[in-house]
Amino acid sequence: MLRGTMEVLTDAESKEMIWRDGDTEYYPEGVTDPDYCVLKFTAISGCFYSNYRSEEFPLIEVLIQHVGSLLICVTFML
């Protein structure tokens, strides 16, 4: 599980950054469709369960990659 914050971005730059041609199937008005926005999740920490207990770990951002309409942030444990 990851913990962090979520932001709703509606500025043109963010929307154009991840827009792909096929997205008009879901947003017919294109990148300016009022129903289209970008959700930005910023991970701060995470936890997993092992040996019947919860283990927590901090995160650092190392790579941001575009995959289709998703903005993926790959993180590694410190």
Contact map, one row per residue, 1 for C-alpha under 8 A:
111000000000000000000000000000000000000000000111000000000000000000000000000000
111100000000000000000000000000000000000000111110000000000000000000000000000000
111110000000000000000000000000000000000000111100000000000000000000000000000000
011111000000000000000000000000000000000011111000000000000000000000000000000000
001111100000000000000000000000000000000011110000000000000000000000000000000000
000111110000000000000000000000000000001111000000000000000000000000000000000000
000011111000000000000000000000000000001110000000000000000000000000000000000000
000001111100000000000000000000000000111100000000000000000000000000000000000000
000000111110011000000000000000000000111100000000000000000000000000000000000000
000000011111011000000000000000000001110000000000000000000000000000000000000000
000000001111111000000000000000000000000000000000000000000000000000000000000000
000000000111111100000000000000110000000000000000000000000000000000000000000000
000000000011111110000000000000000000000000000000000000000000000000000000000000
000000001111111111000000000000000000010000000000000000000000000000000000000000
000000001111111111100000000000100001110000000000000000000000000000000000000000
000000000001111111100000000000100000000000000000000000000000000000000000000000
000000000000111111100000000000000000000000000000000000000000000000000000000000
000000000000011111110000000000000000000000000000000000000000000001011110000000
000000000000001111111010000000100000000000000000000000000000000000001000000000
000000000000000001111110000000000000000000000000000000000000000000011000000000
000000000000000000111111000000000000000000000000000000000000000000000000000000
000000000000000000011111100000000000000000000000000000000000000000000000000000
000000000000000000111111111101000000000000000000000000000000000000001000000000
000000000000000000001111111111000000000000000000000000000000000000000000000000
000000000000000000000111111100000000000000000000000000000000000000000000000000
000000000000000000000011111100000000000000000000000000000000000000000000000000
000000000000000000000011111111101011000000000000000000000000000000000000000000
000000000000000000000011111111001000000000000000000000000000000000000000000000
000000000000000000000001001111111000000000000000000000000000000000000000000000
000000000000000000000011001111111000000000000000000000000000000000000000000000
000000000001001100100000001011111001000000000000000000000000000000000000000000
000000000001000000000000000011111101000000000000000000000000000000000000000000
000000000000000000000000001111111111000000000000000000000000000000000000000000
000000000000000000000000000000011111100000000000000000000000000000000000000000
000000000000000000000000001000001111100000000000000000000000000000000000000000
000000000100001000000000001000111111110000000000000000000000000000000000000000
000000011100001000000000000000000111111000000000000000000000000000000000000000
000000011100011000000000000000000001111100000000000000000000000000000000000000
000001111000000000000000000000000000111110000000000000000000000000000000000000
000001111000000000000000000000000000011111000000000000000000000000000010000000
000111100000000000000000000000000000001111100000000000000000000000000000000000
000111000000000000000000000000000000000111110000000000000000000000000000000000
011110000000000000000000000000000000000011111100000000000010000000000000000000
011110000000000000000000000000000000000001111100000000000111000000000000000000
011100000000000000000000000000000000000000111110000000011110000000000000000000
111000000000000000000000000000000000000000111111000000011110000000000000000000
110000000000000000000000000000000000000000001111100001111000000000000000000000
100000000000000000000000000000000000000000000111110001110000000000000000000000
000000000000000000000000000000000000000000000011111111100000000000000000000000
000000000000000000000000000000000000000000000001111111100000000000000000000000
000000000000000000000000000000000000000000000000111110000000000000000000000000
000000000000000000000000000000000000000000000000111111000000000000000000000000
000000000000000000000000000000000000000000000000111111100000000000000000000000
000000000000000000000000000000000000000000000011110111110000000000000000000000
000000000000000000000000000000000000000000000011110011111000000000000000000000
000000000000000000000000000000000000000000001111000001111100000000000000000000
000000000000000000000000000000000000000000001110000000111110000000000000000011
000000000000000000000000000000000000000000011100000000011111000000000000000011
000000000000000000000000000000000000000000111100000000001111100000000000001111
000000000000000000000000000000000000000000010000000000000111110000000000001111
000000000000000000000000000000000000000000000000000000000011111100000000111100
000000000000000000000000000000000000000000000000000000000001111100000000111100
000000000000000000000000000000000000000000000000000000000000111110000000111000
000000000000000000000000000000000000000000000000000000000000111111000011110000
000000000000000000000000000000000000000000000000000000000000001111100011110000
000000000000000001000000000000000000000000000000000000000000000111111111000000
000000000000000000000000000000000000000000000000000000000000000011111111000000
000000000000000001010000000000000000000000000000000000000000000001111100000000
000000000000000001110010000000000000000000000000000000000000000001111110000000
000000000000000001000000000000000000000000000000000000000000000001111111000000
000000000000000001000000000000000000000100000000000000000000000111101111100000
000000000000000000000000000000000000000000000000000000000000000111100111110000
000000000000000000000000000000000000000000000000000000000000111110000011111000
000000000000000000000000000000000000000000000000000000000000111110000001111100
000000000000000000000000000000000000000000000000000000000011111000000000111110
000000000000000000000000000000000000000000000000000000000011110000000000011111
000000000000000000000000000000000000000000000000000000001111000000000000001111
000000000000000000000000000000000000000000000000000000001111000000000000000111
